[in-house]
Amino acid sequence: MTMDNNGTTPPQRETFTWLQPGTWRKPCIVHVTMVAKDRQPLFGSLAHNGREAVVEKTEIGWAVVNQQRKMRETCPEIKILADKVMPDHHHIVLQVQQTMTRSIKEVLRGYMQGCKAEARKIGFMDNIYDGPPFYRVLTHKGQLHAMIEYVKANAERAWQRRQHPDLFRLHRQTGVCGLLFTSLGNHFLLEWPDRQLVEMSRDASQEQIGERLKEVIAAAHNGAITYTAAISKGEQTIARAVREQGFPLVVLLNDGFPKEGSPHERFYKPGGVYFEACAKGALLLLEPDEHAFCNSRVRTATEEALRRKAEQKGWRYAGVPVASQRYRFVALNEMGRMMVMRGGADEIRL
């Protein structure tokens, strides 16, 4: 799930056009994830060779790799762009280069059956998979690079999570300013006394963004922790610069984490560059619960901000529903303002 409110989410089974007859036979690029039964480490164990994290494969792990060769032999229309065997799951990024007689789902079903057969040969009689694979289909520019880099970095990311478990643990009842959040990252950032909020109109010019960026980086150099909802282009630009320069960042999210009790909750981790910042202790992600959006102080501050924005444009403010994205994005900034202006760490509860 980037985590700037346009974030990455766990792989989902594809819907819309991918359910049309014949679509899965046509040229496409698909990231496939296959999960071991009950998340057992059937395929290998995580280790570090002094230079990088590696997965030392079991017999079943090597069988999974060998089956890829057989899949390519029986289905030459497919090209494997990236693959990674992890202890309890494995990834393949496949390119269908020309229309096939079988669908990609049929090909993967045969591949998984072959893996199961090889596991039985070496004495593992149970099903090695938790269910059907997850598919993520390439749909937009830049996604292929992200897919491949994600697969390549999977072992290193898992190693970092193991070394810093507290930084990657979801907290469901983090209290700040009397509001409750789901949180993940370095909670000590909340206790730092010098704080700044980055809030910019989506109408801000490049010049305005550049000037604000200089101010924010200067304050960060002097020890300020930066809070932002990273919604508008200007906020995202500044948040990216803060992160890239290694300064601590607190990001408020709207619907950024898996739901409590969902299948993905246990294995959630922030996506891409946010993962690296989290591993370094330079990131905290906060998602308000539903009650926070309805809190009287938050509602009053948000209504005033919305009214002010409407009047600045010469519009008559008629109210915005709490459930609307417009309300929620403004409310995130108002919550950020409350946290930046609060007195001290005594208002924090984990």
ZIURGI-V287384 format. One record per pair of residues at least 24 apart in sequence whose C-alpha atoms are under 7 Angstrom apart, sorted by the first residue. I is the first residue (numbers start at 1). J is the second residue. D is the distance in whole Angstrom. If there is no record, write none. Layout:
I&J&D, I&J&D
This chain:
1&270&6, 1&271&5, 2&271&5, 2&272&6, 2&274&7, 3&256&7, 3&270&7, 3&271&7, 3&274&7, 4&230&5, 4&231&7, 4&253&7, 5&231&6, 5&253&6, 5&254&6, 5&256&6, 7&256&7, 8&271&6, 10&264&7, 11&134&6, 11&135&7, 11&136&6, 12&134&6, 12&135&6, 12&136&7, 13&134&6, 13&135&5, 13&136&7, 14&135&6, 14&136&7, 24&103&5, 24&104&5, 25&99&5, 25&100&5, 25&101&7, 25&102&6, 25&103&4, 25&104&6, 26&96&7, 26&98&6, 26&99&4, 26&100&7, 27&96&5, 27&97&5, 27&98&5, 27&99&6, 28&95&6, 28&96&5, 29&94&6, 29&95&4, 29&96&6, 29&137&6, 29&138&5, 30&93&6, 30&94&5, 30&95&7, 30&135&6, 30&136&6, 30&137&4, 30&138&6, 31&92&6, 31&93&4, 31&94&6, 31&135&6, 31&136&5, 31&137&6, 31&147&7, 32&91&6, 32&92&5, 32&93&6, 32&133&6, 32&134&6, 32&135&5, 32&136&7, 33&90&6, 33&91&5, 33&92&7, 33&133&6, 33&134&5, 33&135&7, 34&89&6, 34&90&5, 34&91&7, 34&133&5, 34&134&7, 35&88&6, 35&89&4, 35&90&7, 35&129&6, 35&130&6, 36&88&5, 36&89&5, 36&128&6, 36&129&4, 36&130&5, 37&127&7, 37&128&5, 37&129&4, 37&130&4, 38&130&6, 39&88&5, 40&88&5, 41&87&4, 41&88&4, 42&87&6, 42&88&6, 43&85&7, 43&86&7, 43&87&5, 43&88&6, 44&86&7, 44&87&4, 45&87&5, 46&87&7, 52&156&7, 53&155&6, 53&156&5, 53&159&6, 54&155&6, 55&86&6, 55&87&7, 55&155&7, 60&119&6, 61&85&7, 63&115&6, 63&118&6, 64&115&6, 67&111&7, 67&114&7, 67&115&6, 71&111&6, 82&148&6, 82&151&7, 83&151&6, 84&151&6, 84&152&7, 86&155&7, 91&151&7, 160&279&6, 164&279&7, 167&278&7, 167&279&7, 167&281&7, 168&269&7, 173&350&6, 174&349&6, 174&350&4, 175&348&5, 175&349&5, 175&350&6, 176&347&6, 176&348&5, 176&349&6, 177&339&7, 177&347&5, 177&348&7, 179&292&5, 180&288&6, 180&289&6, 180&292&6, 181&286&6, 181&287&5, 181&288&4, 181&289&5, 182&286&6, 182&287&5, 182&288&6, 183&285&5, 183&286&5, 183&287&6, 184&284&6, 184&285&5, 184&286&7, 185&278&6, 185&281&7, 185&283&6, 185&284&4, 185&285&6, 186&281&5, 186&282&7, 186&283&6, 186&284&5, 187&284&7, 191&344&7, 191&345&5, 193&344&7, 194&223&7, 194&224&5, 194&225&6, 195&224&5, 195&225&5, 195&226&6, 195&340&5, 196&224&6, 196&225&6, 196&226&5, 196&227&6, 196&340&6, 197&226&6, 197&227&5, 197&228&6, 197&336&7, 197&337&6, 197&340&7, 198&226&7, 198&227&6, 198&228&5, 198&235&6, 199&228&7, 199&235&6, 199&333&7, 200&232&7, 200&234&6, 200&235&6, 201&232&7, 202&232&5, 202&233&6, 202&234&7, 204&234&7, 209&234&6, 213&238&6, 217&242&7, 220&247&6, 225&249&6, 226&250&6, 227&251&6, 227&336&6, 228&252&6, 228&336&7, 229&253&6, 229&332&6, 229&333&6, 247&282&7, 248&282&4, 248&283&6, 249&282&6, 249&283&5, 249&284&6, 250&283&6, 250&284&5, 250&285&6, 251&284&6, 251&285&5, 251&286&6, 252&285&6, 252&286&5, 252&287&6, 252&332&6, 253&285&7, 253&286&6, 253&287&5, 254&287&6, 255&287&7, 256&287&7, 293&331&7, 298&331&7, 298&334&7, 298&335&7, 301&334&6, 302&330&6, 302&331&5, 302&334&6
